[in-house]
Amino acid sequence: MKKILILNGPNLNLLGVREPDQYGHDTLKDVEALCAETASSHGLMTESIQSNHEGALIDAIHRAGAEFKAGTLIGVIFNAGAYTHTSIALHDAIKGIHPCPVVEVHISNVHAREAFRHHSYIAPVAAGSIVGFGIKGYRLAIDALASGVC
């Protein structure tokens, strides 16, 4: 069975606790369950990784590129958290696994928040970006990958 990598960056392990007015009350486990259920409805499975460490995220992206080339992975859904706005290294890692599609997801609408959140180093190398739909954005991203939109 082919899979989708669900990759979550720094502080997403605190979902449901950290700023619930901004991010809601759903936990990372809720996100992972939603992703697994949605992928299953498309005949796919998920692998979920969360890390607060940039290097671990880069390593996961590199592995995803190899799995895509091997035909076992159809793409990556990536919520890079605050690294979205700071990490050229993540940008380069994603660029390095092209043509493996990476869909950028953010729970909040980053464009309606602080000015420093308006720039994404991920967006220029992502197949698409989904922001502001809460954890349902992950479902939209899975649907897009499963249907071949990206």
N, C-alpha and C positions, 0 to 999 in steps of 0.2 A: 504494500500500500504506500502510495506517495505521501509526502508530508509537507507541512508548512512550518517554518521556524517562527516562533513568537518570541521576539527579543525585547526585553524591557530593561531600561537603564537605571540610573541612580535615583534613589528615593521611591521608586515605584513599589518596593517592598512595604512601604508605609501607606499604601492606598487604604482608604477607609478610616485612617487615623489622622493623617497629615492633611490639613486644610480641607475638611470635608465640604465646606461651602464652595470651594473651587473645584474639587475633584470627585465629590460625591461620597457615598458611604460604602460603595462596593470595594472589596478587597482584591488583592492580586490573585488570590485563589478563585474569586468570582470571575475575574478576567480569563484566567486559564480554563475554567469550566465552560464559559461562554465560547471560547475559541475552539475547544475540543468538540463541543456539541455542534457548532456551526460547520467545522471541517468535516465531521462525521456525516453530516447531511449531504455533503458533496462526495462522499466516499474517500475522504482524506483523513490523515491523522496530524496531530500537532506535537511539536517538541517545544517546551517553554523554558526559557532561560532568563533569569534576572540577575544583573550584577551592578554593583556600585562602582566597578573598576573598569576604566576605559580599555585597558589591555585585554581583559576577559571578553569584552564586547567585540573587540577587533578579532580576537581569536575565533569567536563564534561566527563572525561574518566570513572569515577565511574558510572555516569548515563548511559553511553553507555553500560557498562557491564551489567547493570540491563535490559536495553532494548534488548540487544542481548539474554539474558536468557529468556526474555518474547517473543522472536520471532518477534519483530517489527523492529529490526536493523540487517543489514547483516555485518556491519563493519565500521571502522573508517579510514579516510584519515587524516594524521596528519603532518603538517609542523610546527615543534616545534621551528623554527627560531633558535636563539642563545642558547635556552635551550637545544637543541640537544646535545651540547658539554659540558653541565654543570650539567644537572639535573638528579640526581639519583632518586629523588622523582617521576619524570615522568616515568622513567624506571620502578620503583616499581609499579606505578599505572597501567601501561600497563600490566605488568606481573600479576597483581592482577585480571585482567578481562579475562585472558586466559580461554577459547579458542577463544574469540572474536578477529577476525583478525584486526590488525592495520597496515596500509601501510604508511611508512615514505616517505614523498615527500619533495624535495627541488628544488626550481626553478633554482638555479645556481648549477654548479658542485662543491660541497664543497671539493672534493678531489683534485681539481686543484687550490684551494685557499690557504689561510694562513694555516700553519701547525696545529694551534689549532682547525681548522675546520675539520680536517681529522678524528677525533674520534667522534663517536656517541654513546651516552648512550641509544638511542632509537633503533638502528639497532639490537642489540642482542635479543630484545623482540618483534620486528616487524615481521609481516608475510613476508615483503619484503621492499625494498627501491628503490625509483626512484629519480634520481638526474640528473640535468643538461639539462632537456628538456623544460625549461621555464614552463609556466603555462600548457602546454600540458601534463606535468607529472601528473597533477590531472586527466585528461581524461584517461591516461593509468592506473592509480590506480583504477578508477571507473570500467573500463573495466575488470580489473583483479578480483575485488571483485564480480562484476555481473556475471562473467563466472565461479566463484568458484575456480579460480586458487589458491587463498589463503584462 
